Amino acid sequence: MLAQALSASLLGVEGVPVRVEVDVAFGLPSLTIVGLAGSQVQEARERVRAALRNSGFELPARRITVNLAPADLPKDGTAYDVAIAVGILAASGQLPDASRLSTTALIGELALDGGVRTVNGVMALVGAAQAAGIGQVIVPAGNEAEATCAGAIDVRPAQSLGDVVAHLADVRELAAASAVAAPGLATTDVPDLADLMGQASGRRALEIALAGRHNMAVCGPPGVGKTLLLRCGEGLLPPLEDEEASEVSRIYSAAGLLDRRRPMVRRRPFRAPHHTSSTQALVGGGPRVRPGEASLAHRGILFLDEALQFRADALDALRQPLEAGTVTIARVEGALSLPARFSLLMAFNPCPCGWLGSTSRRCRCDEGQARRYAARLSGPLRDRLDLWITAEEPRRLELDGAEPSAVVAARIGQAWRVQRERQSVANGERGGHVAGLSLLLQTLLQRRGTRFRLSPRRLHRVAGVARTIADLAGSAEVMSEHVDEALHYRPEAAT
C-alpha cells in the first residue's frame, strides 16, 4: 500500500517542501530510505522503529520503502522523522483516514519513547510549507513560538507521536499555537562612546561608517582603544525593521542559535569571531551547508579583532559578500546563496610587535617582517574598506567629555531614514550613481583619484562616504569639504 506525507527540508537558510512517499509491500522485513538521504536521515530508521513500538503502534513485518521527493535534493537533519512514521502508519492501515495528510505538513524529530523533539530551522521549514499552499503544519511543542513567527499558517504544536496521530485521525484535536508577542530589545553590556579616552578621529569615522553602512579599518599600537572603539558600534545601530528581523531570525533559526523564548531577533547582529576561525567558519559551508559568521552578521556588524591574525584566504573570502551582499557556495549538486550584507569593522596592529610608528615604544620588527605582515590584507580587500583610521595613543588618562552613544545613535538613525527615503538602500550598499554629487565635484574627485592613484572602485567608495558625511550634516548636496573629509579616510590620500 502507498501513502504520502508532507514535510520540508532546510537548504542553507531556506526551506524547501518535501514529499515523503511510503510503500509497504510483501517481501523480507526491511526499512529503506532513499532520495539522497544523509546519515542523520538514515538513522531515522532506528528512531522510527522504537518510537512506533513505544507509542503502541506496530512496524509492519514487510518491505518498507521511504522516498523523500524531490529525489535529487540532498537531505539531512532529523525534521522528517514524524512524517516518515505517520507515512508508515498510513501505508500499513493503522491510520484509517489519511485525508488530512494532503493538507498538513509534519515537522519534528522523534525520541525513542515517541516524544516529538525540537529541530533547527523551523522558521524556514514552516515558511516553505506556507509558500507551497499547505494550510496546516504540526511542529514540536518546543518550536511553537518560533513557528508562529514564520507566517500566517495554522500551527499545531505536538508533544508526542500519539498526539499527532490522534489529531490526524480526528480523535483528539491538537490545540492551535498562540501568536507570540514581539519582545522588547534584550539588554546587553555594550560599551559607551563616552567611556572611551581620546580617539576623536576614530569616533567620527565610526559614526560615518555606521551611518552609511560602510566598511572600516582601525590600525594602531596595542592598548590605544581600537577594540573598545569598534565594540561601541553595537550600541549605535537602530533596531531591525520587521522584514529585516524576519530575515535575521530565519538565519539564526537555521544555525540553531535562535533563543526559543524570544524567537524574533530585534537587535542588529554584532559578530566577533576569533582570529583562529577557518574560512568555512567565516563564510559558511560544510557537507551540510551552514551559515557562517558573514551570514550571522547579516544586517549588522562583522567585527574582526586582530584582523591580520586571520588566515589570508579567510579574509579574501569576504570579498564577495562585501561586494554582493551574499555568499555563494558551489557544490556538485549546484550553487547555494546565503544572505550576508553587513558592515565590516577591522582592528589590527601595524606590525607583528605592534609598535611600528609609536612614539612611546620602539618597534622590534625589521622592514621585511612589517611588510609581510601588512601584505596579509590583500589589495582587493583594501579596496573594499571605505574608511581607514590610524588610532593615536591618548596623551592624557582622563575622559574628554565625548558625546554618549545615545546621541550619536540618534544621528545615525536620522541618516538611515534620509537614505531610505532617497534611494531605499544605504550609501555603502549602493552600486550606481551617487546622489547630490555635482559635475564639478565629480571632476575634482577624478583629479584627486589620479593624484593619489585611487582605483575606480576606491573612487566610488570615496564618493559614497562623502554622501554619508553630507547626510550627517543635513545637506542635500555633497560639498567639497565632504569630499575632502572622505579622502582623509583613505590611507593613499593621507600620505
C-alpha positions in Angstrom: 0.0 0.0 0.0 1.2 3.5 -0.8 0.9 6.6 1.4 2.2 10.2 1.2 3.0 12.7 3.9 4.3 16.3 3.6 7.4 17.8 5.3 10.1 20.3 4.4 13.9 20.4 4.1 16.5 23.0 5.0 18.7 24.2 2.2 21.1 26.7 3.6 18.8 29.1 5.3 15.8 28.5 3.1 13.1 25.8 3.4 12.1 23.5 0.5 8.9 21.4 0.5 9.5 17.6 0.6 7.0 14.9 -0.1 7.5 11.7 2.0 6.3 8.7 -0.1 6.0 5.3 1.8 5.4 2.0 0.1 4.6 -1.2 2.2 4.9 -4.3 0.1 5.4 -8.1 0.6 9.0 -9.2 1.0 11.7 -9.6 3.6 11.2 -7.2 6.5 13.2 -4.1 5.9 13.0 -0.3 6.1 14.9 1.6 3.3 15.1 5.4 3.0 16.0 6.8 -0.5 16.1 10.2 -2.0 19.7 11.5 -1.3 19.2 10.9 2.4 22.2 11.9 4.6 23.4 10.0 7.6 21.1 11.7 10.1 18.1 10.8 7.9 19.3 7.2 7.6 19.5 7.0 11.3 15.7 7.8 11.4 15.1 4.1 10.7 16.0 3.2 14.3 14.3 6.2 15.8 11.1 5.5 13.9 11.1 1.8 14.9 11.5 2.5 18.6 9.0 5.4 18.6 6.3 3.4 16.8 6.7 0.5 19.2 6.8 2.6 22.4 3.8 4.6 21.2 1.6 1.5 20.9 1.9 1.0 17.1 3.4 -1.7 15.0 6.1 -1.6 12.4 4.8 -4.0 9.7 7.0 -7.0 9.0 7.1 -6.1 5.4 9.4 -4.4 2.9 9.0 -0.7 3.6 10.5 1.8 1.2 10.5 5.5 2.0 11.3 8.0 -0.7 12.0 11.7 0.0 11.0 13.7 -3.1 12.4 15.5 -4.9 15.0 12.8 -5.0 17.7 15.0 -6.5 17.7 17.3 -3.5 20.3 16.4 -0.8 18.6 15.9 2.6 19.9 15.9 6.1 18.7 16.5 9.6 16.0 15.0 11.7 12.9 17.0 10.7 11.5 14.2 8.6 11.0 11.7 11.5 7.4 12.4 12.2 6.4 12.5 8.5 8.1 9.1 8.0 6.4 7.5 11.0 3.0 8.8 10.0 3.5 7.7 6.4 4.3 4.2 7.6 1.1 4.1 9.7 -1.0 5.4 6.8 0.5 2.9 4.3 0.0 0.0 6.7 -3.6 0.8 7.5 -3.0 1.9 11.1 -4.2 5.4 10.2 -7.5 4.6 8.6 -8.4 8.2 7.5 -5.4 9.7 5.9 -7.2 12.6 4.2 -5.6 15.2 6.4 -2.1 14.2 5.2 -2.6 16.1 1.9 -3.1 19.4 3.7 -0.9 19.1 6.7 2.9 19.3 6.9 4.7 17.3 9.6 8.0 18.6 11.1 9.8 17.1 14.0 12.4 14.7 15.4 11.2 11.5 17.2 12.6 10.4 20.6 12.7 6.7 21.2 9.7 6.9 23.6 7.6 8.6 20.9 8.1 12.2 22.0 8.5 14.9 19.4 11.7 16.9 19.8 12.7 20.3 18.6 14.6 20.8 15.3 16.6 23.7 13.8 15.3 25.9 11.0 11.6 25.7 11.9 11.0 29.3 10.6 12.3 28.4 7.2 10.6 25.0 7.2 7.2 26.4 8.1 7.7 29.2 5.6 8.3 26.6 2.9 5.1 24.8 3.8 3.1 28.1 3.6 4.6 29.0 0.3 3.6 25.6 -1.1 0.0 26.3 -0.2 -0.2 23.9 2.8 -2.8 25.1 5.2 -1.6 23.5 8.5 1.7 22.4 10.0 2.4 20.3 13.0 5.7 21.2 14.8 7.4 20.2 18.1 5.9 21.9 21.1 9.4 23.4 21.8 9.3 25.2 18.4 5.8 26.7 18.9 6.9 30.3 19.4 9.4 30.1 16.5 6.8 28.6 14.1 4.2 31.3 14.8 6.7 33.9 13.7 7.1 32.3 10.3 3.9 33.5 8.7 0.1 33.3 8.6 -0.4 29.5 8.7 -2.2 27.2 11.1 0.4 25.9 13.5 -0.3 22.9 15.8 2.4 22.1 18.4 2.7 18.4 19.4 4.3 16.7 22.4 4.3 13.1 21.1 3.7 10.9 18.1 0.5 9.7 19.7 -0.9 13.2 19.8 0.0 13.7 16.1 -1.8 10.5 15.0 -4.9 11.3 17.2 -5.1 14.7 15.5 -4.8 13.4 12.0 -7.4 10.7 12.8 -9.8 13.3 14.1 -9.8 11.6 17.6 -8.2 14.5 19.6 -7.5 17.9 18.1 -4.2 19.5 18.8 -4.6 23.0 20.2 -3.7 25.8 17.8 -0.5 27.7 18.7 -1.0 31.1 20.1 0.8 34.0 18.5 3.8 35.3 20.4 4.1 39.0 21.0 7.3 40.6 19.8 9.6 41.0 22.8 11.5 44.1 23.6 15.2 44.5 22.8 17.4 42.4 25.0 19.8 44.4 27.2 23.5 43.7 26.6 26.6 45.0 28.1 27.7 47.4 25.3 30.5 49.9 25.9 29.5 53.6 25.5 31.5 56.1 23.4 31.5 58.5 26.4 33.7 56.0 28.3 36.4 56.0 25.5 39.5 58.0 26.1 40.6 60.2 23.2 40.2 58.8 19.7 38.1 61.8 18.4 39.0 60.9 14.8 38.1 57.2 15.4 34.7 58.2 16.9 33.9 60.4 13.9 35.0 57.7 11.4 32.9 55.1 13.3 29.8 57.3 13.1 30.3 57.8 9.3 30.9 54.1 8.8 27.7 53.0 10.5 25.6 55.9 9.2 26.3 54.8 5.6 26.9 51.1 6.3 30.5 51.4 5.1 33.4 49.2 6.0 36.1 50.5 8.3 39.6 49.5 9.5 41.5 50.8 12.5 45.2 50.4 12.7 47.3 51.3 15.8 49.6 50.0 18.6 48.3 47.8 21.4 46.2 49.4 24.2 45.1 52.6 22.5 41.4 51.6 22.4 40.9 50.1 18.9 38.8 47.2 20.1 36.8 49.3 22.6 36.1 51.9 19.9 34.7 49.4 17.4 32.8 47.4 20.1 30.9 50.7 20.8 29.4 50.2 17.3 27.0 47.6 18.7 25.2 50.3 20.7 24.9 52.7 17.7 22.7 50.7 15.4 19.0 51.2 15.1 16.8 48.2 15.8 15.9 45.9 12.9 12.8 46.6 10.8 10.2 43.9 10.6 11.3 42.5 7.3 14.9 42.6 8.3 14.1 40.9 11.7 12.4 38.1 9.8 15.5 37.6 7.6 17.9 37.6 10.5 15.7 35.3 12.6 15.5 32.8 9.8 19.3 32.6 9.6 19.7 32.2 13.3 16.9 29.5 13.3 18.8 27.6 10.6 22.0 27.8 12.5 20.4 26.6 15.8 21.2 29.9 17.6 17.7 31.3 18.0 16.5 31.9 21.5 13.3 30.0 21.5 11.9 32.2 24.3 12.4 35.2 22.1 12.1 33.8 18.6 12.2 37.1 16.7 15.6 38.8 16.7 15.2 42.6 17.0 18.7 43.8 17.8 21.1 44.0 14.9 23.8 41.3 15.0 27.3 42.0 16.2 29.5 39.1 15.4 33.1 39.0 16.6 34.7 35.7 15.6 38.1 34.6 17.0 41.1 35.1 14.7 41.6 31.3 14.6 38.3 30.9 12.7 38.6 29.0 9.4 37.4 30.1 6.0 34.3 27.9 6.4 33.5 29.3 9.8 33.6 32.9 8.3 31.6 32.5 5.1 29.7 29.2 5.7 29.8 25.8 4.0 30.5 22.3 5.1 29.0 19.0 3.9 25.6 20.2 5.2 25.8 23.9 4.2 25.5 26.0 7.3 25.6 29.8 7.6 29.0 31.3 8.7 29.8 34.4 10.6 29.3 36.5 7.5 25.6 35.4 7.3 25.1 35.6 11.0 26.2 39.2 10.8 23.5 39.9 8.1 22.0 43.4 8.5 24.5 44.1 11.3 28.3 44.2 12.0 31.1 41.7 11.5 33.9 42.7 13.7 37.4 41.2 13.2 39.7 42.0 16.1 43.4 41.3 15.4 42.3 41.0 11.7 45.8 40.3 10.3 46.0 37.3 12.5 43.2 35.7 10.5 44.1 33.3 7.7 44.8 35.3 4.5 42.4 33.1 2.4 39.7 33.5 5.1 40.0 37.3 4.8 39.9 37.2 1.0 36.8 35.0 1.1 34.9 38.1 2.5 35.4 40.0 -0.8 32.3 38.5 -2.4 29.9 39.2 0.4 31.3 42.7 0.8 30.6 43.4 -2.9 27.4 41.5 -3.5 25.8 41.0 0.0 25.6 37.3 -0.5 27.9 34.2 -0.1 27.7 31.7 -3.0 28.8 28.2 -2.1 29.3 25.9 -5.0 28.7 22.2 -4.7 28.4 19.3 -7.2 24.6 19.4 -6.8 24.5 23.1 -7.5 25.3 26.6 -6.1 23.7 27.8 -2.9 23.4 31.5 -1.9 23.4 32.7 1.7 22.5 36.3 2.7 25.5 38.2 4.0 25.0 42.0 3.9 27.0 43.6 6.8 29.3 46.3 7.8 32.9 45.1 8.3 34.9 46.6 11.1 38.5 45.6 11.4 41.2 46.3 14.1 44.8 45.3 13.8 48.4 46.3 14.8 50.7 47.9 12.2 53.3 45.1 12.6 53.9 41.8 14.5 55.2 43.5 17.6 52.6 46.3 17.3 54.8 49.3 17.9 55.6 50.5 14.3 55.1 54.2 14.2 54.6 54.5 18.0 56.1 57.5 19.9 56.2 55.7 23.2 58.0 52.4 22.4 60.4 51.2 19.8 59.4 48.7 17.1 61.3 45.4 17.2 60.4 44.2 13.7 62.6 44.5 10.7 61.3 46.0 7.5 60.6 42.7 5.8 58.5 41.4 8.8 56.4 44.5 8.8 55.9 44.4 5.0 54.9 40.7 5.1 52.5 41.3 8.0 50.7 44.2 6.2 50.5 42.1 3.0 48.2 39.7 4.7 45.5 42.2 3.9 45.3 41.9 0.1 44.8 44.9 -2.3 41.3 43.9 -3.4 40.2 43.7 0.2 41.8 47.0 1.0 39.7 48.4 -1.9 36.6 47.4 -0.1 37.5 49.3 3.1 35.8 52.7 2.8 37.5 54.3 5.9 41.0 53.7 7.3 42.0 55.2 10.6 45.3 55.2 12.4 44.5 55.2 16.1 46.5 57.6 18.2 47.9 57.0 21.6 45.9 59.0 24.2 48.0 61.9 25.6 46.1 62.0 28.9 44.2 59.5 31.0 41.1 61.5 31.9 37.9 61.3 29.8 37.5 64.2 27.4 33.7 64.7 27.7 32.8 63.0 24.4 29.2 62.5 23.3 27.5 59.4 24.6 26.4 56.6 22.3 22.7 57.6 22.5 23.4 61.0 20.9 25.5 59.5 18.1 23.0 56.7 17.6 20.2 59.3 17.0 22.2 61.0 14.3 22.9 57.6 12.6 19.2 56.7 12.8 18.3 60.0 11.1 20.9 59.4 8.3 19.4 55.9 7.7 16.0 57.4 7.3 17.2 60.0 4.8 19.0 57.3 2.7 16.0 55.1 2.8 13.7 57.8 1.6 16.1 58.9 -1.2 17.3 55.6 -2.6 15.9 52.7 -0.5 19.3 51.4 0.4 22.3 52.7 2.4 25.1 54.7 0.7 27.5 51.8 1.3 25.2 49.4 -0.4 24.6 51.5 -3.5 26.4 50.4 -6.6 25.4 53.1 -9.0 25.3 56.9 -9.2 25.9 58.9 -6.0 23.1 61.3 -5.5 23.9 65.0 -5.0 27.4 64.9 -6.5 27.8 67.8 -8.9 29.7 67.6 -12.2 32.3 69.9 -10.7 32.9 67.7 -7.7 33.0 64.6 -9.9 35.8 66.3 -11.9 37.6 67.2 -8.6 37.2 63.6 -7.4 38.7 62.3 -10.6 41.7 64.6 -10.3 42.2 63.5 -6.7 41.9 59.9 -7.7 44.6 60.4 -10.4 46.9 62.2 -8.0 46.6 59.5 -5.2 46.3 56.6 -7.7 42.9 55.5 -6.5 41.2 52.7 -8.4 37.7 53.3 -9.8 36.3 51.2 -7.0 38.0 53.3 -4.4 36.8 56.5 -6.0 33.3 55.3 -6.0 33.6 54.3 -2.3 35.0 57.8 -1.5 32.0 59.3 -3.2 29.7 57.1 -1.1 31.5 58.2 2.1 31.2 61.9 1.1 27.4 61.3 0.5 27.1 59.9 4.0 29.1 62.8 5.5 26.6 65.2 3.7 23.7 63.2 5.1 25.0 63.5 8.7 25.4 67.3 8.1 21.8 67.5 6.8 23.0 68.7 3.4 21.1 67.7 0.2 24.1 68.3 -1.9 27.6 66.9 -1.5 30.1 69.8 -0.9 33.9 69.9 -1.5 34.5 69.7 2.3 32.6 66.5 2.4 34.8 65.1 -0.4 37.9 66.3 1.4 36.9 64.6 4.6 36.1 61.3 2.8 39.5 61.4 1.1 41.1 61.9 4.6 40.0 58.4 5.5 41.9 56.8 2.5 45.5 55.9 3.5 46.7 56.7 0.0 45.4 60.3 0.3 46.7 60.7 3.8 50.3 60.1 2.8 
